[in-house]
C-alpha cells in the first residue's frame, strides 16, 4: 500500500484555500471598482449597448458592400479605405467593450439597478 504524505496534503489544501482567498479578493475588488465607475447598470442599458454594437456592425458592413459595388475594376480611394478602417475599429472596440461588460455580468461584478416602469 502506498504511503501518503500528510504534509503534502496539508500543503495542497493550504494552497487551494489561498487561491480561493485570492479569487474572493479579486471578485470584491472588481465589484467595488466597476460599481464605483459605472453606477447602476440596468437591463435596458445593457440592451442599448448591444444595439449600439449591432448598429456599428451594420454601418461597417454597409460600407464594405458599398465599396465593393462602387469600385468595379477601379482602385479604391485611399480616403474611403481609411473611413472603412475607422468604422471597423469603432465596431471592434464596441464589440470588445460589450464582451467585457458581459464578462463582468457573468462573474457577478455588477448588480442590475432597478428601473421604474
Secondary structure as the mmCIF struct_conf table of DSSP 4:
data_model
#
loop_
_struct_conf.conf_type_id
_struct_conf.id
_struct_conf.beg_label_comp_id
_struct_conf.beg_label_asym_id
_struct_conf.beg_label_seq_id
_struct_conf.end_label_comp_id
_struct_conf.end_label_asym_id
_struct_conf.end_label_seq_id
HELX_RH_AL_P HELX_RH_AL_P1 UNK A 6 UNK A 38
STRN STRN1 UNK A 41 UNK A 41
HELX_RH_AL_P HELX_RH_AL_P2 UNK A 43 UNK A 71
TURN_TY1_P TURN_TY1_P1 UNK A 72 UNK A 73
BEND BEND1 UNK A 74 UNK A 74
HELX_LH_PP_P HELX_LH_PP_P1 UNK A 75 UNK A 77
HELX_RH_AL_P HELX_RH_AL_P3 UNK A 78 UNK A 107
TURN_TY1_P TURN_TY1_P2 UNK A 108 UNK A 108
HELX_LH_PP_P HELX_LH_PP_P2 UNK A 111 UNK A 111
STRN STRN2 UNK A 112 UNK A 112
HELX_LH_PP_P HELX_LH_PP_P3 UNK A 113 UNK A 114
#
